[in-house]
Amino acid sequence: MTDILGVIGGMGPMAGVYFCELVTGMTAASSDSEHLNMILYSLPKVPDRTAFLLGRVKESPAEAIIGIGNSLVGQGCRVI
């Protein structure tokens, strides 16, 4: 089985897209089929991490982020 890179995104929706673009650009591939297998899970409804860390909100983003990670594992991602 080929390894799949799981990307937790959506917390700044363009950040995940940009990260995938960087990974693709840095991959030494001479054809499309030589690029990494990636799944970008973009969930912008994750509670704000910065606001939580600064004590501005009580809702932790941890449960949502762990859920995304578990979903990616369930889809075969070996690296997240």
Residue pairs with C-beta under 8 A, 6 or more apart in sequence:
1 76
2 37
3 36
3 37
3 78
3 79
4 37
4 38
4 39
4 75
4 76
4 77
4 78
4 79
5 23
5 36
5 37
5 38
5 39
5 77
5 79
5 80
6 38
6 39
6 41
6 69
6 72
6 73
6 75
6 77
6 79
6 80
7 16
7 19
7 20
7 38
7 39
7 40
7 41
7 80
8 16
8 41
8 43
8 65
8 68
8 69
8 72
8 80
9 15
9 16
9 17
9 19
9 20
9 40
9 41
9 42
9 43
10 16
10 41
10 42
10 43
10 44
10 45
10 46
11 43
11 44
11 46
11 49
11 61
13 42
13 44
16 40
16 42
17 40
17 42
20 38
20 40
23 36
23 38
24 35
24 36
27 34
27 35
27 36
29 35
39 72
39 75
39 77
41 68
41 71
41 72
43 64
43 68
45 64
46 61
46 64
46 65
46 68
47 57
47 59
47 60
47 61
47 64
48 56
48 57
48 61
49 61
51 57
52 58
52 59
52 60
52 61
69 80
72 80
73 80
